[in-house]
Amino acid sequence: MFSLHIDTSRTWRGGQRQVLFTVLGLRERGHRAVLVAHPEGELARRASEGHDLIRLVPRAEVDLHAGWKLSRIIRELKPEIVHAHDPHAVALASLALSLSTAKDCPGLIASRRVAFHLKGNAFSRWKYHQVDCFIAASDAIGQMLAGDGVDPSRVVTVYEGIDVDRVQAEPVANIHAEFWLPTHAPIVGATGALTQEKGHKYLIDAAALVVREVPDARFVILGEGDLRPALERHVKELHLDKHVLLPGFRSDILSFVRAFDLFVMCSLHEGLGTSLLDAMAASKATVASDTGGIPEVVARGETGLLVPPRDHRALARAIVQLLKDSRTREAMGRAGLERVRKVFSAEQMVERTLEVYRQHAGGHHADEVGTPHPTDTTSRPARG
């Protein structure tokens, strides 16, 4: 199977890691996988150099010049599948395939990893109608796509995956020494971009309640983003300077996850939550928001606890419960590792993705340019 993958992001987040897992996993199985990535992006840096890495990025969502370039690449390489991994990649691939004069076009697959509605404008409806099959990262995302007018027959759920053995092999960071924390202080950890949808404000609010019952508890929030100044002010306002740390982005993040006593994901909405998968692979009990695809990851009461999003009091109660019960916490950690091995391995993700490719190889049959899907109509607020 010969596939061409497009990701337009410059940053490195969970989606880019999934792209790299997919491309490398396909190559390991003897399939050719060409990657089209941002010239200055972290994904291109981490991907292997050579003929199968093409540096190209659209300057805007509608970039005819980039579309012509990609169209020429597709004509020359003749992949059986074009896999677009983000919304701008879908636009670029749709333009390229529409500009192609070839009789046999590759099938167009679009990954959908975010729990946001599709945009309702004419171009968005058109570009998504070009997609032969959506790969949803969770059933929750698949249901959202159906609610946005996408025929359920065009949607397949393929859970994202991680390299469990790699997580287990990471050295355990000495967080206490790194940040001069009390030797026996329990560490509650969180990872993710410091953005609104990740809900870190609610974790800080919860921390103010937790330290009343577990005074030694420390909270380490790893990540970077636009909300850093606001979150730092919030920490100071609640007098939590000694209890809540915002160390920024760390390249050795998995070592820190392995050192946490408890992992928290307090997202307001989440497509699936690969950070949770990392924590489970590190044998950590989890406390997470009951939203989006998260309940498909966390087995309630077995691998962790689920709480309503935006409810810092419920979040605090769950954190305190597990900090005070090491036996349950350790049992949940073991159950989490077993669950992620069974359901969320990178190997399974790649195999299921290959199944989708086999069903749609060389099968692109979108309508002409400008013809929107008659059912893809929505006026709901959307992103992507």
Secondary structure, DSSP 8 states (H G I E B T S, - for coil): -EEEEEE--SS--HHHHHHHHHHHHHHHTT-EEEEEE-TTSHHHHHS--STTEEE---SSSS-HHHHHHHHHHHHHH--SEEEE-SHHHHHHHHHHHHH---SS--EEEEEE-S------SHHHHHHHHT-SEEEESSHHHHHHHHHTT--GGGEEE----B-HHHHHHS----HHHHTT--TT--EEEEES-SSGGG-HHHHHHHHHHHHHHSTT-EEEEE---TTHHHHHHHHHHTT-TTTEEEEE--TTHHHHHHH-SEEEE--SS-SS-HHHHHHHHTT--EEEES-TTHHHHS-BTTTEEEE-TT-HHHHHHHHHHHHT-HHHHHHHHHHHHHHHHHH-BHHHHHHHHHHHHHHHTT------TT---TT----S----
